[in-house]
C-alpha cells in the first residue's frame, strides 16, 4: 500500500483501516539530520474506536415517520421477547424454546413481531399426581406474562381442566385405597394435596 503525502488527512473515524504507523524518534538521537517527516499521530487517535458508518448512516437517512416506526418495532420486539421468555421460564420441562416471527424495519433490521412457545399438555399415563403437578405448572406458565393473551388464557383453562381430571383420578384412588384399608387396615394413605 502506498500513501501519498498531502496536507488533507481524513479523520480516523471515517476510515475502516487503521492509520499507518509512524516512526518514533529515539530519545537520544545521534544523527539529527535524519528526522522523521511523517505527521505525528497521538496514541489516543491510534486507539480511537472506529464508528460503523453503515448503522449511523442508515439511521440518519430515515425520515421522522420511519424513525417512529423503528422505535415502535423496537418496543414490540422487547415486549414479545419478554412475553415468550416468561412462558418458557415458568413452563420448565413442559415447554419448548420461544419461536419468533420477524418484521423487517425501514432500517433493514429484523424485529420480533409475534411469537409462541410450544407446550406439552398431555397427561402422564398411570401417574395422576405427576399429571396434577404438570397441569399446575402449565397453568402458571400460561399466565406468567404480565399481559396474557387470549390464547394464553385458553391454554391456562385447558391446564386447569387437566388438573381437575387428575384430582378426580387421585380421589378415586384414595377411595379405592380406603376400601382396601378398611378390610385389611394397612394404614396406607395417599396425599391429594400438591
Secondary structure as GFF3:
##gff-version 3
##sequence-region A 1 194
A	DSSP	three_ten_helix	12	14	.	.	.	ID=ss1
A	DSSP	alpha_helix	43	46	.	.	.	ID=ss2
A	DSSP	alpha_helix	53	60	.	.	.	ID=ss3
A	DSSP	alpha_helix	64	91	.	.	.	ID=ss4
A	DSSP	three_ten_helix	92	94	.	.	.	ID=ss5
A	DSSP	beta_strand	99	104	.	.	.	ID=ss6
A	DSSP	beta_strand	110	116	.	.	.	ID=ss7
A	DSSP	alpha_helix	128	142	.	.	.	ID=ss8
A	DSSP	alpha_helix	150	184	.	.	.	ID=ss9
###
